[in-house]
Amino acid sequence: MKEVFQNDLLENEEILWTGQPLTRVFSIIDIFLIPFSLIWGGFAISWEFTAIHSGAPLFFCLFGIPFVLVGLYITFGRFIYKYVNLKNTYYAVTNQRVLILSGIYKKTLQGLFMDQIPNINKTVNINGSGTLRFGITNANRSENTGMEIFDPVKSTVAAFLNIEDVGKVYRLINNLR
């Protein structure tokens, strides 16, 4: 995984740790999102089916199509998007910076120098995995759900989302700071 970052390293910079987010597509918020998506999708498909089979005007038949498409995305597509996005995200800690390389079609590199990280927020799950957020942040409800494409307020704080042994990485970064 180190080779992913080789072209982006600074002079005398060496990689001390690399990782990727765990590819868990389900999260706690799915307790609410899955029933909502089934209700939305069911209603949209029912509307569309009724409009087409009742001989409704063309406007009513076309009106339901965007709702069906959104229903399909929030029911199934967001899990595919989330999985592919997680598989294309890489993290690194170097002796100078933390690096995040992400993107499906267009790769984006985010780098923070150790002395410019104002604070680190650590969230630890029961199995030792967790998330590190670098900077002051408000919780983003759609973060890492696949629904972030609908969220007008994007999180601008760099984060290592859902990594294994978050405590070890946290200690490494704090020692470097």
C-alpha positions in Angstrom: 0.0 0.0 0.0 3.0 2.3 0.5 3.4 2.5 -3.3 0.1 4.4 -3.6 1.8 7.4 -1.9 5.3 7.2 -3.3 4.9 10.0 -5.9 3.4 12.4 -3.3 6.1 12.2 -0.6 8.2 15.2 0.2 12.0 15.2 0.5 13.2 13.1 3.5 9.6 12.0 4.1 9.1 8.3 5.0 5.9 6.3 5.5 5.5 4.9 9.1 1.9 3.5 8.7 -0.6 2.8 6.0 -4.1 1.6 6.1 -7.6 1.6 4.5 -11.0 2.0 6.1 -12.7 -1.3 7.0 -15.2 -2.1 4.2 -18.3 -2.3 6.4 -21.2 -1.0 4.4 -23.7 -1.1 7.3 -23.6 1.4 10.1 -25.7 2.3 13.1 -27.7 4.9 11.2 -29.0 2.2 8.9 -31.5 1.3 11.6 -33.3 4.4 10.4 -32.2 4.6 6.8 -33.2 1.1 5.7 -36.9 1.3 6.8 -37.0 4.9 5.4 -35.6 3.8 2.0 -38.0 0.9 1.8 -41.0 3.2 2.5 -39.7 5.8 0.0 -39.0 3.2 -2.7 -42.2 1.3 -2.1 -44.3 4.5 -2.4 -42.4 5.7 -5.5 -42.7 2.4 -7.3 -46.4 2.1 -6.3 -47.0 5.7 -7.6 -45.2 4.9 -10.9 -47.0 1.6 -11.4 -50.4 3.2 -10.7 -49.7 6.1 -13.0 -48.6 3.9 -15.9 -51.4 1.3 -15.5 -54.2 3.7 -14.9 -53.7 5.7 -18.1 -52.7 8.8 -16.3 -51.3 11.8 -18.3 -47.7 11.6 -19.4 -46.7 14.3 -16.8 -47.8 12.0 -13.9 -45.9 9.0 -15.4 -42.7 11.1 -15.7 -43.2 12.8 -12.4 -42.5 9.6 -10.4 -39.3 8.6 -12.3 -36.9 10.8 -10.2 -38.5 9.5 -7.0 -38.0 5.9 -8.1 -34.4 6.6 -9.0 -33.7 8.2 -5.6 -35.5 5.2 -4.0 -33.3 2.7 -5.8 -30.2 4.7 -4.8 -31.0 5.0 -1.1 -32.2 1.3 -1.0 -29.3 -0.3 -2.9 -27.0 2.1 -4.7 -25.6 3.8 -1.6 -24.2 0.5 -0.4 -22.4 0.0 -3.7 -21.2 3.6 -3.7 -19.9 3.3 -0.1 -18.1 0.0 -0.7 -16.4 1.3 -3.9 -15.5 4.5 -2.2 -14.0 2.7 0.9 -12.0 0.4 -1.4 -10.5 3.5 -3.1 -9.5 5.3 0.0 -6.0 5.0 1.5 -4.4 6.5 4.6 -0.8 7.1 5.6 1.1 8.5 8.5 4.6 9.8 7.6 7.3 11.3 9.7 6.0 14.7 8.6 2.3 14.4 7.6 -1.0 12.5 7.7 -2.2 11.7 4.1 -5.6 10.7 2.8 -5.9 9.6 -0.8 -9.5 9.1 -1.9 -11.8 9.2 -4.9 -13.4 6.8 -7.4 -12.9 8.6 -10.7 -10.7 11.5 -9.7 -8.1 11.0 -6.9 -7.8 13.7 -4.2 -4.8 13.9 -1.9 -5.3 15.6 1.5 -2.2 16.2 3.6 -1.8 17.7 7.0 1.6 18.5 8.5 1.9 17.2 12.0 2.5 20.6 13.6 -0.7 22.0 11.9 -3.1 19.5 13.3 -5.0 21.5 16.0 -6.4 18.5 17.7 -7.3 14.8 17.2 -10.7 13.4 18.0 -10.7 9.7 18.5 -13.8 7.4 18.4 -13.2 3.8 19.4 -15.5 0.9 18.7 -15.8 -2.2 21.0 -13.4 -4.2 18.7 -10.7 -1.5 18.8 -11.4 -0.1 15.3 -12.5 3.5 15.1 -12.1 6.9 13.5 -9.6 9.7 13.9 -10.7 13.3 13.0 -8.0 15.9 12.6 -9.4 19.3 13.7 -12.5 20.8 15.2 -15.6 19.3 13.7 -19.3 19.1 14.1 -20.7 15.6 13.6 -21.8 15.1 10.0 -24.9 12.9 10.0 -24.3 11.6 6.5 -20.6 10.9 6.8 -19.7 7.4 5.7 -23.3 6.3 5.0 -23.4 6.6 1.2 -25.9 9.4 1.6 -23.3 12.2 1.7 -24.0 13.0 -2.0 -27.3 14.5 -0.8 -25.8 16.5 2.1 -25.2 20.1 1.2 -22.9 20.5 4.3 -19.8 18.5 3.6 -17.3 17.7 6.3 -14.1 19.6 5.6 -12.1 18.0 8.5 -9.6 15.3 7.4 -10.4 11.9 9.0 -9.2 8.4 9.0 -12.6 6.7 9.0 -13.2 3.2 10.4 -9.6 2.0 10.7 -8.3 -1.1 12.5 -6.4 -0.5 15.8 -7.3 3.2 16.0 -5.5 3.5 19.4 -2.1 2.5 17.9 -2.4 5.0 15.0 -3.6 7.7 17.5 -0.5 7.1 19.7 1.8 7.2 16.6 0.5 10.5 15.5 0.5 12.1 18.9 4.2 11.0 19.4 5.1 12.6 16.1 3.3 15.8 17.0 
